[in-house]
């Protein structure tokens, strides 16, 4: 539940970029509160292609709703899994500051001030390592596919 009337007993989320504050009930999810009040957490492309699935053992946390916590102790600590998602799951690796969080993972229990859509820096060294690893694995798979193809052609000639 979101309230726009200041209430000292309710935690407040202050959005610096939007110049907007929300009073929320303790235990409110930051992402849900922001989207419900019209605050954009996603860039143009990410607004269409984002997932936030939690079906027991199957979990795909949203990775595009990165926020920067400027101040406030009203949220829990970031988990290593959350840090991995912010850093980049696939090919491109990003540098993660200690105050970067995923809005979908933040539960508000006290006043907090955040910046939406912070600029994230790419970790060039780690990204190059991932691309190199992918190139080695891809090359190996192509060689194996060629060997299997040659063996298959050879078997066809024998039959």
C-alpha positions, 0 to 999 in steps of 0.5 A: 500500500502506497501513501503520498501523505507524510506519515512519521510512523511509516517508512519513506522511499525518497527517489532523488532523480524523480524528486518524489517520496513515497510513504509505504508500509513496512515490508513493502517491495521497493520495485512494486512500490515504485512501479505502482506510483509511476516511477520508471526503473527500466531503460527503454529496452529493459522495460519490454524484456525483463523477468522477475519469476519466483516459482519455488526452485525456479528463480529468475530475478529481474536484473534490469531494475538496478538502483543506487542506495544513497542513504538509509538503513531501512533495507537488508544486506545484498546477497551474493546472488544479487551481486552476481545478477547486477554484475551481469549473468552472461557475456558482459560484466559490470563493476558493482558498487557496494550501494547498488541493489536490485529494486525487486530484491529490496524490502523497505523497513525504514527510510531509504533514499535511492537513485533510479537507473544509475550508470553502471561501468563495464568491467573490460578485463572480466568481459574480455575473459568471458568472451575469450572463454566463449571463443575457446568453448565455441571453437572446441564445439565446432571441432567436435562437430566436424569430427562427428560429421566426418565420422558420420560421412565415413559410416554412410560410405561403409553401409 
